[in-house]
Amino acid sequence: MARGIRDSVAILGMGCSKFGERWHDGPEDLLVEAFRECLEDAGIGRDRIDAAWLATAIEEVSVGKSGIPLAEALRLPYIPVTRVENFCASGTESFRGAVYAVASGAADIALAAGVEKLKDTGYGGLPQRSRGALNDMVWANFSAPGSFAQLAAAYRTKHSVLPEDLKRAMAQVSVKSHANGAKNPKAHLRNEISIDKAVNAPMVADPLGLFDCCGVSDGAACAIVCRPEIARELGRENPITVKALQVSVSNGSEAGHNSWDGSHFVTARIASRRAYEEAGVRDPRAEVDMVEAHDCFSITELVTMEDLGLSREGEGWRDVLDGVYDAEGDTPCQIDGGLKCFGHPIGASGLRMLYEVYLQLEGRAGERQLDTPRLGLTHNLGGAPHRNVCSVAIVGREGG
């Protein structure tokens, strides 16, 4: 039986670029910006890195189909570099590769990096040609807002939530994230908004308005991981370690028959359940101190709180309105502003989430610092509600 990786891997350092409209920077510039911070934070030279993983989802507009661009941009010492992609969960997929390499003993120190350069390419979630024999078609009638609007409709119907109540709860999700993002100098969007402004914003796909949707941006993030004993040798007396890292991928059932009602994410429930078991978490609402969820749309975050077991099924919208996930609430969510304020440069987002949790655990989050957090969770989702991949990572202090 698999033992899991709890406390087998420590985070030695992390870095994150400024996210936004980086018109004058290429993906290699963003990677270098994040890597410099990461390397300085780790306190090592790049020659100590044994292997690296690079996440980028859309090779046509970013760095290409191999890991060579990462090796060239960072002048890595002729080590193995693997390029990975797993829809919008690509950033965490990169982290998983590095973490598993260290946990297995294949590497002492490994690098995970993610980048996407979308803003000046014309990419904005528009219909695109898919790849592969199973999906060789143009998604001409598919859009991300349209797909997630159906999630909202299914949730509202299943739980008998009045349209105006769900709309207000979704608006509160965005208001909360914008209030947090306003305190983050690396966020793309840093303006606070009101409930009324969010509720009355132009409609994108009913019931999702403008402020219910995350934006498009450029950015990069990275992490250096190692065995805990190496972290201690380098001066980290009580290092931050990975408690769990689980991935679940749709197998077609959600889209194939009516056993799924469209109101939640099957993969998120499975990945989080496995992650809690691996991390030894019995009561997530009591034990998880902060969450970075994949808030591509406000309804996604709301539904995810239930899928992660932080809210009871059908009660997530009430918890949102009650402030449970606000910065001062029981379980702060998107304390850095989330995808809503950072945008979603796909390959970077999962690592950007981990970066915020890492800063919070280190007590280095500045104006948005939480009071003594011990355990943080990141949730990275890729694809559509009916066909997706979900990764859940849990990190905290060693032995905690």
C-alpha positions as CSV (number, residue, x, y, z in Angstrom):
1,M,0.0,0.0,0.0
2,A,1.3,3.5,-0.8
3,R,2.6,5.3,2.2
4,G,2.3,8.8,0.8
5,I,4.8,11.6,1.0
6,R,3.9,13.4,4.3
7,D,6.8,15.3,5.6
8,S,9.2,13.7,3.1
9,V,9.8,16.9,1.1
10,A,10.5,20.5,2.3
11,I,10.1,23.7,0.5
12,L,13.4,25.4,0.6
13,G,12.5,28.6,-1.4
14,M,9.9,30.1,-3.6
15,G,9.6,33.1,-6.0
16,C,6.9,34.8,-8.0
17,S,7.0,37.5,-10.7
18,K,4.7,40.5,-10.8
19,F,1.6,39.3,-12.6
20,G,-0.1,41.6,-15.1
21,E,0.2,43.1,-18.6
22,R,3.9,42.4,-19.1
23,W,4.0,43.8,-22.6
24,H,7.8,44.3,-22.7
25,D,8.8,41.0,-21.1
26,G,8.9,37.5,-22.7
27,P,8.3,34.3,-20.8
28,E,12.1,33.9,-20.1
29,D,12.1,37.3,-18.4
30,L,9.2,36.3,-16.1
31,L,10.9,33.0,-15.3
32,V,14.2,34.8,-14.4
33,E,12.3,37.2,-12.2
34,A,10.7,34.5,-10.2
35,F,13.8,32.3,-10.1
36,R,16.0,35.0,-8.8
37,E,13.7,35.5,-5.8
38,C,13.4,31.7,-5.4
39,L,17.1,31.1,-5.5
40,E,17.9,33.9,-3.0
41,D,15.2,32.6,-0.7
42,A,16.6,29.1,-0.8
43,G,20.1,30.3,-0.1
44,I,21.8,28.0,-2.6
45,G,23.5,28.2,-6.0
46,R,21.8,26.9,-9.1
47,D,24.5,24.2,-9.3
48,R,22.8,22.5,-6.4
49,I,19.6,21.8,-8.4
50,D,19.5,18.2,-9.6
51,A,16.4,18.3,-11.8
52,A,13.7,20.7,-12.9
53,W,10.1,20.7,-14.2
54,L,8.5,23.5,-16.3
55,A,4.8,24.0,-16.6
56,T,3.2,25.8,-19.5
57,A,-0.1,25.0,-21.0
58,I,-0.2,26.6,-24.4
59,E,3.1,26.0,-26.1
60,E,2.0,28.0,-29.2
61,V,2.1,31.3,-27.2
62,S,4.7,30.6,-24.4
63,V,7.9,28.5,-24.4
64,G,7.5,25.6,-26.8
65,K,7.2,21.8,-26.3
66,S,10.3,21.0,-24.3
67,G,12.1,22.0,-21.2
68,I,15.0,23.6,-23.1
69,P,13.6,27.2,-22.7
70,L,13.8,26.9,-18.9
71,A,17.3,25.5,-19.0
72,E,18.4,28.3,-21.3
73,A,16.7,31.1,-19.4
74,L,18.0,30.1,-16.0
75,R,21.4,28.7,-17.3
76,L,20.7,25.4,-15.4
77,P,23.7,23.1,-15.1
78,Y,22.9,20.6,-17.8
79,I,20.4,18.8,-15.6
80,P,17.2,17.0,-16.7
81,V,14.4,19.4,-17.4
82,T,10.8,18.2,-18.1
83,R,8.0,20.2,-19.6
84,V,4.6,19.3,-18.2
85,E,1.0,20.3,-19.0
86,N,-2.2,19.4,-17.3
87,F,-4.8,22.0,-18.4
88,C,-5.1,24.8,-15.8
89,A,-3.6,22.5,-13.1
90,S,-0.2,22.6,-14.9
91,G,1.5,24.7,-12.2
92,T,0.8,22.1,-9.5
93,E,1.7,19.4,-11.9
94,S,5.2,20.9,-12.2
95,F,5.4,21.0,-8.4
96,R,4.3,17.4,-8.2
97,G,7.1,16.3,-10.5
98,A,9.8,18.0,-8.4
99,V,8.3,16.8,-5.1
100,Y,8.0,13.2,-6.2
101,A,11.6,13.3,-7.5
102,V,12.8,14.3,-4.1
103,A,10.5,12.0,-2.2
104,S,11.7,9.0,-4.3
105,G,15.4,9.8,-3.7
106,A,16.0,10.5,-7.4
107,A,17.0,14.1,-6.6
108,D,18.2,15.9,-3.5
109,I,17.1,19.3,-4.6
110,A,14.6,20.0,-7.4
111,L,13.0,23.0,-9.1
112,A,9.4,23.5,-10.2
113,A,8.6,26.4,-12.4
114,G,5.6,27.6,-14.3
115,V,5.0,30.5,-16.7
116,E,2.5,31.7,-19.3
117,K,2.7,34.7,-21.6
118,L,-0.9,35.3,-22.7
119,K,-1.7,39.0,-22.6
120,D,-0.2,40.2,-25.9
121,T,-0.9,37.0,-27.9
122,G,-4.7,37.5,-28.4
123,Y,-5.5,34.5,-26.2
124,G,-8.4,35.1,-23.9
125,G,-10.2,31.8,-23.6
126,L,-11.5,32.0,-27.1
127,P,-12.6,28.9,-29.0
128,Q,-9.5,26.9,-30.0
129,R,-8.5,23.8,-31.8
130,S,-7.9,20.9,-29.4
131,R,-5.2,18.3,-29.9
132,G,-5.1,14.6,-29.9
133,A,-7.0,11.8,-31.7
134,L,-9.8,11.7,-29.1
135,N,-10.5,15.5,-29.4
136,D,-9.5,16.6,-32.9
137,M,-12.2,19.2,-33.3
138,V,-12.8,22.9,-32.9
139,W,-14.6,23.9,-29.8
140,A,-16.6,26.5,-31.7
141,N,-19.6,26.3,-29.4
142,F,-17.7,26.1,-26.1
143,S,-16.5,28.9,-23.8
144,A,-15.2,28.8,-20.2
145,P,-17.8,31.3,-18.9
146,G,-20.6,29.4,-20.6
147,S,-19.5,26.1,-19.1
148,F,-19.2,27.5,-15.5
149,A,-22.4,29.4,-15.8
150,Q,-24.0,25.9,-16.2
151,L,-22.4,24.9,-12.9
152,A,-24.0,27.9,-11.3
153,A,-27.4,27.0,-12.7
154,A,-27.1,23.3,-11.6
155,Y,-26.0,24.3,-8.1
156,R,-28.8,26.9,-7.7
157,T,-31.4,24.3,-8.9
158,K,-30.2,21.4,-6.7
159,H,-30.1,23.4,-3.5
160,S,-33.1,25.6,-4.2
161,V,-31.1,28.8,-3.9
162,L,-32.9,31.9,-5.0
163,P,-31.1,33.5,-8.0
164,E,-30.7,36.8,-6.2
165,D,-29.1,35.0,-3.2
166,L,-26.6,33.1,-5.3
167,K,-25.8,36.2,-7.2
168,R,-25.0,38.1,-4.0
169,A,-22.9,35.3,-2.7
170,M,-20.9,35.2,-5.9
171,A,-20.4,38.9,-5.6
172,Q,-19.1,38.5,-2.1
173,V,-16.6,36.0,-3.3
174,S,-15.2,38.6,-5.7
175,V,-15.5,41.5,-3.2
176,K,-13.5,39.6,-0.7
177,S,-10.8,38.7,-3.2
178,H,-10.4,42.2,-4.5
179,A,-10.1,43.5,-0.9
180,N,-7.2,41.0,-0.4
181,G,-5.6,41.7,-3.7
182,A,-5.5,45.4,-3.1
183,K,-2.9,44.6,-0.4
184,N,-0.7,42.6,-2.7
185,P,1.9,44.4,-4.8
186,K,2.4,41.4,-7.2
187,A,-1.3,41.2,-8.1
188,H,-2.5,42.3,-11.5
189,L,-5.8,43.9,-10.4
190,R,-5.6,45.9,-7.1
191,N,-8.9,47.8,-7.0
192,E,-11.5,47.1,-4.3
193,I,-15.1,46.7,-5.4
194,S,-18.5,46.8,-3.8
195,I,-21.3,44.2,-3.7
196,D,-23.5,46.5,-5.8
197,K,-20.8,47.0,-8.4
198,A,-20.3,43.3,-8.7
199,V,-24.0,42.4,-8.8
200,N,-24.8,45.1,-11.4
201,A,-21.8,44.5,-13.6
202,P,-22.3,43.6,-17.3
203,M,-23.4,40.1,-17.9
204,V,-20.9,37.6,-19.5
205,A,-22.8,34.3,-19.2
206,D,-25.9,34.3,-17.0
207,P,-25.5,34.4,-14.0
208,L,-21.8,35.3,-14.3
209,G,-21.1,39.0,-14.6
210,L,-17.8,40.7,-15.3
211,F,-16.6,40.6,-11.8
212,D,-17.4,36.9,-11.5
213,C,-14.7,36.1,-14.0
214,C,-10.9,36.1,-13.6
215,G,-8.8,37.9,-16.1
216,V,-6.0,37.1,-18.5
217,S,-2.4,38.0,-17.5
218,D,1.3,37.1,-17.7
219,G,3.3,35.7,-14.9
220,A,5.7,33.1,-13.5
221,A,6.3,31.3,-10.2
222,C,8.7,28.7,-9.0
223,A,9.7,26.5,-6.0
224,I,12.8,24.7,-4.9
225,V,12.2,21.6,-2.9
226,C,14.5,19.2,-1.0
227,R,14.6,16.6,1.7
228,P,13.9,18.0,5.2
229,E,17.4,17.0,6.5
230,I,19.0,19.1,3.7
231,A,16.7,22.0,4.6
232,R,17.9,21.7,8.2
233,E,21.5,21.6,7.2
234,L,20.9,24.8,5.3
235,G,19.6,26.5,8.5
236,R,15.9,25.8,8.3
237,E,15.3,24.4,11.9
238,N,11.6,23.7,11.3
239,P,11.1,23.6,7.6
240,I,7.8,23.9,5.7
241,T,7.0,20.5,4.4
242,V,4.5,19.0,1.9
243,K,1.8,17.1,3.9
244,A,0.0,15.8,0.8
245,L,-0.3,16.2,-2.9
246,Q,-3.1,14.4,-4.7
247,V,-4.4,14.6,-8.3
248,S,-7.7,13.3,-9.7
249,V,-8.6,13.2,-13.4
250,S,-12.1,12.9,-14.8
251,N,-12.7,9.5,-16.5
252,G,-15.7,10.5,-18.6
253,S,-18.5,9.6,-16.2
254,E,-19.6,13.1,-15.6
255,A,-20.2,13.7,-19.3
256,G,-21.2,10.2,-20.1
257,H,-24.4,9.7,-18.1
258,N,-26.6,11.3,-15.5
259,S,-25.0,10.0,-12.3
260,W,-23.5,13.5,-12.0
261,D,-25.9,16.4,-11.5
262,G,-23.6,19.1,-12.7
263,S,-23.6,21.0,-9.3
264,H,-20.1,20.1,-8.1
265,F,-16.6,18.8,-9.1
266,V,-16.2,15.0,-8.7
267,T,-12.4,15.3,-9.0
268,A,-12.2,17.9,-6.3
269,R,-14.0,15.7,-3.8
270,I,-11.8,12.7,-4.6
271,A,-8.5,14.6,-4.6
272,S,-9.3,16.4,-1.3
273,R,-10.4,13.3,0.4
274,R,-7.2,11.5,-0.6
275,A,-5.1,14.6,0.4
276,Y,-6.7,14.8,3.9
277,E,-6.0,11.1,4.4
278,E,-2.4,11.5,3.3
279,A,-1.9,14.6,5.6
280,G,-3.8,13.1,8.6
281,V,-6.4,15.8,8.5
282,R,-9.7,14.6,10.1
283,D,-11.7,17.8,10.3
284,P,-10.6,20.2,7.5
285,R,-12.8,23.1,8.6
286,A,-11.1,23.0,12.0
287,E,-7.6,22.1,10.9
288,V,-7.0,24.0,7.6
289,D,-6.1,27.6,8.4
290,M,-6.1,29.0,4.8
291,V,-7.1,28.1,1.3
292,E,-5.9,29.1,-2.1
293,A,-8.6,27.8,-4.5
294,H,-8.9,27.8,-8.2
295,D,-11.3,30.7,-8.5
296,C,-11.4,31.0,-12.3
297,F,-15.1,32.1,-11.7
298,S,-16.7,33.1,-8.4
299,I,-19.1,30.1,-8.6
300,T,-16.1,27.8,-8.8
301,E,-14.7,29.0,-5.5
302,L,-18.1,28.8,-3.8
303,V,-18.7,25.2,-5.0
304,T,-15.1,24.2,-4.2
305,M,-15.6,25.1,-0.5
306,E,-18.2,22.4,-0.4
307,D,-16.1,19.9,-2.4
308,L,-13.2,20.5,0.0
309,G,-15.4,19.7,3.0
310,L,-15.0,23.2,4.4
311,S,-18.7,23.9,4.0
312,R,-21.6,21.5,4.2
313,E,-23.2,20.6,0.9
314,G,-25.7,23.3,-0.2
315,E,-24.5,25.7,2.6
316,G,-21.4,27.2,0.9
317,W,-23.2,30.2,-0.3
318,R,-24.4,31.0,3.2
319,D,-20.9,30.6,4.6
320,V,-19.6,33.0,2.0
321,L,-22.2,35.6,2.9
322,D,-21.4,35.0,6.6
323,G,-17.8,35.9,6.0
324,V,-16.3,32.5,6.8
325,Y,-13.8,32.9,4.0
326,D,-13.0,36.5,4.4
327,A,-9.5,37.6,5.7
328,E,-10.9,37.9,9.2
329,G,-13.0,34.7,8.9
330,D,-12.6,31.2,10.2
331,T,-10.9,30.0,7.0
332,P,-9.4,32.8,4.9
333,C,-9.6,32.0,1.2
334,Q,-7.6,33.8,-1.6
335,I,-5.8,35.9,1.0
336,D,-3.5,37.1,-1.8
337,G,-6.4,38.0,-4.2
338,G,-6.6,34.7,-6.0
339,L,-7.0,34.2,-9.8
340,K,-9.6,37.0,-9.5
341,C,-6.8,39.6,-8.9
342,F,-3.8,37.8,-10.3
343,G,-5.4,36.7,-13.5
344,H,-4.6,33.2,-14.8
345,P,-1.3,32.7,-16.6
346,I,-2.1,29.0,-16.7
347,G,1.3,27.4,-16.1
348,A,2.0,29.7,-13.2
349,S,-1.2,29.7,-11.2
350,G,-0.8,26.5,-9.1
351,L,2.7,27.6,-8.0
352,R,1.5,31.1,-7.3
353,M,-1.1,29.7,-4.9
354,L,1.7,27.7,-3.1
355,Y,3.8,30.8,-3.0
356,E,1.2,32.7,-0.9
357,V,0.7,29.8,1.5
358,Y,4.5,29.5,1.9
359,L,4.8,33.2,2.6
360,Q,2.0,33.0,5.2
361,L,3.5,30.1,7.0
362,E,6.9,31.9,7.0
363,G,5.2,35.0,8.4
364,R,6.4,37.1,5.5
365,A,3.1,38.1,3.8
366,G,3.3,41.7,4.9
367,E,0.0,43.7,5.1
368,R,-2.1,40.6,4.5
369,Q,-0.3,38.4,7.0
370,L,-2.7,36.0,8.9
371,D,-2.3,35.3,12.6
372,T,-0.1,32.2,13.1
373,P,-1.4,29.9,10.3
374,R,-0.2,26.3,10.6
375,L,-1.7,24.4,7.7
376,G,-2.5,25.7,4.2
377,L,-4.3,24.1,1.2
378,T,-4.1,24.8,-2.5
379,H,-6.6,23.6,-5.0
380,N,-5.8,23.8,-8.7
381,L,-8.4,22.9,-11.3
382,G,-8.1,22.5,-15.0
383,G,-10.7,21.9,-17.7
384,A,-14.5,22.2,-17.5
385,P,-16.9,21.1,-14.8
386,H,-17.8,18.0,-16.7
387,R,-14.2,17.1,-17.7
388,N,-11.3,18.2,-15.6
389,V,-8.2,17.5,-13.6
390,C,-7.9,18.6,-10.0
391,S,-4.9,18.8,-7.7
392,V,-4.9,19.4,-4.0
393,A,-1.7,20.2,-2.0
394,I,-1.4,20.6,1.7
395,V,1.6,22.2,3.3
396,G,2.7,23.1,6.9
397,R,5.5,23.0,9.4
398,E,7.4,19.7,9.7
399,G,5.7,17.4,12.2
400,G,2.8,19.8,12.5
